Amino acid sequence: MSIAEFGLWATLGFLFWKKKLYSRFPSMASYLALRVASMPALMAALYIQSQPWGRSYYAVYFFAYWAVYITSAVLLLFVCIEVFRSALSALPGLMKIGIVIFRWAILVSVVLTFSSISLVHHGLAAVPDIAVGLMRSVSVVELCLLAFLCLSMNALRLSIRDLAFGIALGFGVMSSNDFVFAALTSRNATMTATLQFAYEAVILASVGIWVAYCALPQAVRKPLMMPANSTIYRWNEIASALGHTGTQIAVQQPANSFFLTDVEKVVEKVLTRNLKGRESES
């Protein structure tokens, strides 16, 4: 199953590069390159350290595996931002302010996750605890992103065949798989446990979803047409106006002697009325 998974990752990377999807999702392309390049090396290191003569190479596999794990978690955060930006590309105002809010949400999620980690081990042995905590926060962000896209597909005119939704769907399935596996498996489970095969099968299905999305023709996103009085249009205009200074208007200040001017006008009216009264008497 691991060999089949590598074959799917390699096929996905080939399709991603052939269709030049790296220009739309560069972080996703980096993530695929990391998976394709690291899987053979990690599988070879795992085989070597499992042999009686290769026990001394366990440290190589340990640090290589968790380095790839942490790097993958960081790249997945950037992938989530790319998917979010692609989904809101038809509304540039909301996309601009949404990206800022999304980044702060990611930062808060990571900080809360690290603050709640209970380090069972100390020193270098604490690296797995930190890496798993980081990936857990990334998984929460991926599930929230998928929920957002499912709830706002009609408003954003986002097709279910769009690659942005396909990427979010695959990561959402993987995140759910990770949470279920972590809840049901024990800490010292072997790689030949029944649950391990089910976990790997879900991963194969997730990567297969991405291969299908990349192999099929890309859906052309229709222009977002909406009435001028729609709520989402007003939100987009308000978001577009945020951060812009706008046009400066010169306002003429009133004279400081406006009160004296009014008094002079009243006096002139009184004098004119008195003069007219005297002329009428004469």
C-alpha positions in Angstrom: 0.0 0.0 0.0 2.9 2.4 0.6 4.3 1.6 -2.9 0.8 2.3 -4.3 0.6 5.6 -2.4 4.0 6.6 -3.8 2.8 5.8 -7.3 -0.3 8.0 -6.8 1.8 10.9 -5.4 4.1 10.6 -8.4 1.2 10.5 -10.9 -0.4 13.5 -9.2 2.9 15.4 -9.3 3.3 14.6 -13.0 -0.2 15.8 -13.8 0.2 18.9 -11.7 3.4 19.8 -13.6 2.1 18.8 -17.0 -1.0 21.0 -16.7 1.1 23.9 -15.2 -1.1 24.0 -12.1 2.0 25.1 -10.1 1.3 28.7 -11.4 -2.1 28.7 -9.6 -1.1 26.7 -6.5 2.7 27.1 -6.0 2.6 25.9 -2.4 0.7 22.8 -3.4 3.3 22.1 -6.0 6.0 22.4 -3.3 4.1 20.1 -1.1 3.8 17.5 -3.8 7.5 17.8 -4.6 8.3 17.2 -1.0 6.1 14.1 -0.8 7.4 12.6 -4.0 11.1 13.2 -3.1 10.9 12.1 0.6 8.8 9.0 0.4 11.4 6.7 -1.3 14.1 8.0 1.0 12.0 7.5 4.1 10.9 4.0 3.0 14.5 3.0 2.4 15.6 4.5 5.8 12.8 2.6 7.5 13.8 -0.7 6.0 17.5 -0.2 6.9 16.8 0.7 10.5 14.4 -2.3 10.9 17.2 -4.7 10.0 19.5 -6.1 12.8 22.5 -4.6 11.1 20.9 -1.2 10.7 19.8 -0.3 14.2 22.4 2.4 14.4 20.6 4.3 11.5 17.5 4.9 13.6 18.5 8.4 14.3 18.7 9.2 10.6 15.2 7.9 10.0 13.9 9.7 13.2 15.2 13.2 12.3 14.4 12.8 8.5 10.8 11.7 9.2 9.9 14.5 11.6 11.7 17.1 9.6 9.6 16.2 6.6 6.5 16.0 8.8 7.0 19.6 10.2 7.8 21.0 6.8 4.7 19.4 5.4 2.6 21.0 8.1 4.0 24.5 7.3 3.4 24.0 3.6 -0.1 22.9 4.2 -0.9 26.2 6.0 0.2 28.0 2.8 -1.8 25.6 0.7 -4.9 26.5 2.7 -4.3 30.2 2.1 -3.9 29.5 -1.7 -7.2 27.6 -1.8 -9.0 30.4 0.2 -7.6 33.0 -2.2 -8.6 31.0 -5.2 -12.2 30.5 -3.9 -12.6 34.3 -3.3 -10.8 35.4 -6.5 -14.1 36.7 -8.0 -14.5 39.1 -5.0 -11.2 40.9 -4.6 -12.3 43.1 -1.8 -13.5 40.3 0.4 -10.4 38.2 -0.6 -8.1 41.0 0.6 -9.6 41.4 4.0 -10.4 37.6 4.2 -6.8 36.7 3.8 -5.8 38.9 6.6 -8.5 37.4 8.9 -7.5 33.9 7.7 -3.8 34.4 8.6 -4.7 35.7 12.1 -7.0 32.6 12.5 -4.1 30.3 11.6 -1.8 32.2 14.0 -4.2 31.9 16.9 -4.9 28.2 16.1 -1.1 27.4 16.2 -0.5 29.5 19.4 -3.4 27.8 21.2 -2.2 24.4 20.0 1.3 24.9 21.3 0.1 26.3 24.5 -2.0 23.2 25.2 0.7 20.6 24.3 1.7 18.4 27.2 5.2 17.4 26.6 5.5 13.8 27.7 9.2 13.7 26.7 12.1 16.1 27.1 14.9 17.1 24.8 15.0 15.8 21.3 12.4 13.2 22.2 9.8 16.1 22.5 10.0 16.7 18.7 7.2 14.3 17.9 4.9 15.9 20.4 5.5 19.3 18.9 5.2 18.1 15.3 1.9 16.2 16.0 0.5 19.3 17.8 1.3 21.5 14.8 -0.2 19.1 12.4 -3.3 18.9 14.6 -3.8 22.6 14.3 -3.3 22.4 10.6 -5.9 19.7 10.4 -8.4 21.9 12.2 -7.8 24.7 9.7 -8.3 22.3 6.8 -11.6 21.1 8.1 -12.7 24.7 8.7 -11.7 25.6 5.2 -13.7 22.7 3.7 -16.7 23.7 5.8 -16.5 27.3 4.6 -16.3 26.2 0.9 -19.3 23.8 1.3 -21.4 26.5 2.9 -20.5 29.4 0.5 -20.3 27.5 -2.8 -23.5 29.0 -4.2 -22.7 32.5 -3.1 -19.2 32.3 -4.6 -20.4 30.5 -7.7 -17.7 27.8 -7.0 -18.2 24.6 -8.9 -17.7 21.2 -7.2 -15.4 20.4 -10.1 -13.1 23.3 -9.3 -9.6 22.2 -8.3 -9.7 24.5 -5.2 -12.6 22.6 -3.9 -11.0 19.3 -4.8 -7.8 20.2 -2.9 -9.9 21.2 0.2 -11.9 18.0 -0.1 -8.8 15.8 -0.2 -7.2 17.5 2.8 -10.5 17.4 4.7 -10.8 13.7 4.2 -7.2 13.2 5.3 -7.7 15.4 8.4 -10.8 13.4 9.5 -8.8 10.2 8.9 -6.0 11.5 11.2 -8.4 12.4 14.0 -10.3 9.1 13.8 -7.0 7.2 13.7 -5.6 9.1 16.6 -8.7 8.5 18.7 -8.9 4.8 18.0 -5.3 3.6 17.9 -3.0 3.1 20.8 0.4 4.8 21.1 2.4 1.6 20.6 0.3 0.2 17.7 2.2 -1.8 15.0 2.2 -0.9 11.3 0.4 -4.2 10.5 -2.6 -3.5 12.7 -6.1 -3.6 11.0 -6.7 0.0 11.7 -3.4 0.9 10.0 -4.6 -0.7 6.8 -7.9 1.3 6.9 -6.0 4.5 7.6 -3.7 3.9 4.5 -6.8 3.1 2.4 -8.3 6.5 3.2 -5.1 8.2 2.2 -5.0 6.3 -1.1 -8.6 7.4 -1.7 -7.7 11.1 -0.9 -4.8 11.1 -3.3 -6.9 9.4 -5.9 -9.4 12.2 -5.6 -6.7 14.7 -6.4 -5.5 12.6 -9.4 -9.1 12.5 -10.7 -9.4 16.3 -10.4 -6.1 16.9 -12.2 -6.8 14.4 -14.9 -10.3 15.7 -15.8 -10.6 19.0 -17.7 -10.6 22.0 -15.5 -14.0 23.6 -15.0 -14.2 27.2 -16.3 -15.4 29.4 -13.6 -18.3 31.6 -14.6 -18.2 35.3 -14.0 -19.9 36.3 -10.7 -23.1 38.1 -11.6 -25.0 39.7 -8.8 -27.5 42.7 -8.4 -26.0 45.9 -7.2 -28.1 45.9 -4.0 -27.0 42.4 -2.9 -25.4 42.0 0.5 -22.3 40.2 -0.7 -21.7 43.0 -3.3 -21.9 45.7 -0.6 -19.5 43.8 1.6 -17.1 43.5 -1.3 -17.3 47.2 -2.0 -16.8 48.0 1.7 -13.8 45.6 1.9 -12.3 47.2 -1.2 -12.6 50.6 0.3 -10.8 49.6 3.5 -7.2 50.7 3.5 -7.6 53.3 0.8 -7.1 57.0 1.6 -9.5 58.1 -1.1 -9.6 61.5 -2.8 -8.8 64.5 -0.7 -11.4 67.3 -0.9 -10.5 70.9 -0.1 -13.0 72.4 2.2 -13.1 76.2 2.5 -13.2 77.4 6.1 -15.7 80.1 7.0 -14.4 83.5 8.0 -13.8 84.2 11.6 -15.9 87.5 11.5 -19.1 85.8 10.3 -20.9 87.2 13.4 -19.9 90.8 12.6 -21.0 90.4 9.0 -24.5 89.4 10.1 -24.7 92.4 12.5 -23.8 94.8 9.7 -26.5 93.4 7.5 -29.1 93.9 10.2 -28.0 97.5 10.8 -28.2 98.3 7.1 -31.7 97.0 6.9 -32.8 99.1 9.9 -31.2 102.2 8.4 -32.9 101.6 5.1 -36.3 101.2 6.7 -35.9 104.5 8.7 -34.9 106.4 5.6 -37.9 105.2 3.8 -40.2 106.2 6.7 -38.8 109.7 6.8 -39.3 110.2 3.1 -42.9 109.0 3.3 -43.6 111.6 6.1 -42.2 114.4 4.1 
